[in-house]
Amino acid sequence: MFYRHHKGNDYYVLGITKSGVDTNKAGKYIEAKHTETGATVNVFIYDGQFNVQYEEKLVLYIDTQGQYWLRPEEMFLGDALVDGKEVRRFKPFNPRTMIK
């Protein structure tokens, strides 16, 4: 699903991470940047899931430049304070409605 950040950038959400990594299955991974810590996190892909060494649920998404990001789920779905008003941090949108 596509989302637009309140600052205007567009992203595609890949899914919610699962905590814990099974080292016997962990092979393929992608590197994503954690929005709050700035850390580069290995996201292991197996059993149709995104697995990380974090207990909290993280939203995995990609920007239009190909950079992967991780943000805490509550923060992703929550509000941001903009000019003294609370607005949704990310809003879903359909890119097909934007084609003219």
N, C-alpha and C positions, 0 to 999 in steps of 0.2 A: 504494500500500500504506500502511496506517496503522501508526504507531509510537507507543509511549508512552515518554516520557522517564523516566529513573529518578526524577525529582522529581514525576512524576505528570501532566504535561501531555501532551496528544495532538496528533499532527501527521500530515499526509498528505504523503508523499514524491512529488514530481513527476518527479524523475530526477536524473541525474548530468550536470554541465556539461561542455561541450567547450571547450578553450582556443582562443582566437583569435576575432576578429570580422571577418567580411567586410563592409566598409563599403558595398559595393554591394548587399548583401542585408539589412543591418541596418535594420530599420524599427520593427516592434513590439518593445517591451521591457517588462519589469516591473522594479521596484526591489526588491532584497532586501538585508537586513542581514547582513553577514559576522559570524558569532558571535565570531571571534577578534580582529578588528581594529575592529569597530564601524562600519566603513565601509559606506556605501550603495553597492551595486553594481548597475549596469545589466545585466540578463540579457536578451540579444537572442534572439528566438524565430524561427527559420527552418529550413527543411529538416527539420522534425520534431525539432529539437534545441534545447537551451538553451546559448547561447554567451556566454562571458565573456572578459575580458582578464586572466585568471589562468592560469598554467601548471598549477597543481595541480588535481586532480579535486575538485569540490565537490558536495555533495548539496544539491539545491534542495528545500525543503519549506515547507509553509504551516501556520500554527497555526489554532486555532479562531476567532481574531479577525480573520483575513484577512491577517496579516503574513507576508511571505515571508522566508525565512532561507536562508543558505548556510553550510555547515560542511564543513571538510575531510573527505573520504570516510573516511580512516583513523580520524579522531576519531569520526565518526558511528557507524562500525561497531565501534569499540573500547570499552574499559572505562573506568569512572570509579571513583575511590576514594571510598567512602561509609562513614563510621564505621570506617575501617581495613580495609574489605573491598572487593575489586574486584567491581563489578557491571557488567552491560552498560549502556552509556549509553542506548541505545534498544532496545526490544524490539518486534517486530512483534505486532500483534493484529488480530483480526477484529471489527469493530464490531457485526456481526450477532449475535454470540454474547452481546452485552451487552444486547440488547433482551429484555425480559421480557413 
